[in-house]
Amino acid sequence: MSGWTGVLEIAAAASAGCVGWMSWQAWQAKRDASARWAAMRRSAGLDRRTEKALSLNDRILKYLAHLSQTLALGASRPLLPAGSLSRMRRWFVEMRPKAGLSSDCTADGFLEASLRLGLAFTAACALLGALFSEYLLVIGALAGFVAGCSAPLRALKALERDRSLMLGRDLPEMLEVCALGLRSGLSFDRSFALYGAHFDTALAQECAHAQSLWSMGLASREDALRGLAQRYDSKPFRRIVESMVRSLRFGSSLVEVLESSAGQARADYRAAIEEKVAKAPVKMMVPTGALILPAMLLLVLGPVLLQLMEGL
């Protein structure tokens, strides 16, 4: 029996060594393939990653886009039945262009991402709460489910706010470029195309896309401009676009409209930044009251409490 035991131990060690060697070779091949693929993307100019790390909202939106593609290709099985939560689907369809997402991000991917993140956060928070007590397990599970399900929604709203802020920053520049082109004797189409061709902003890219739509005959100029305004949650931008459409339709002077709109847009952006700065001290009261104030009270009252305890 002892001889057979030694043989079995040697065979098990040899099998484990073979499995480990094969796993190491597979990992090496995968690493080399990933390095070659990254080098090919960099050489082709397709690697758009910036040096800064992705934020949590960026990772959630990236997961949403990946899940939408896998569901569309049938590579993943959905957890939710088809056609469920129609109100949330309509909300996502309305929010998607305002957040700057492409049509590749579908409502099915949004709902699936919300549910799967909710389940993942539920398991993680429940496991963390179970380390302390049963009550924290239940509370952690509920809090994790709510936080996970609402994570894609909060990411979309944060992206929409960032786009609105960038629009307020870039809109006066776009209007002034168009007004300068008109004063130089260029047409509106040429002035509008100059901004999209010579500026590297998100608004410039979308302006260039809208201009290409009506220049190729895929949409009328009025529809393309209105579609551009609908991609942002900004009522002033919609009013400016409507003023541009009316001036172009009736042949009235457009330069004064653009210059006055640029001044108003710059004043609105300045007011929004000042409001954001004014809210910073109020927001700092929460971490101050929750973290710094208890530590200060403990530092000040700690020796007094110790003396009272020694006296008792």
PyMOL commands that set and color helices and strands:
alter all, ss='L'
color gray80, all
select helices_A, chain A and resi 2-44+56-72+86-98+107-130+134-183+188-198+202-215+221-230+235-250+255-311
alter helices_A, ss='H'
color red, helices_A
deselect
rebuild
show_as cartoon
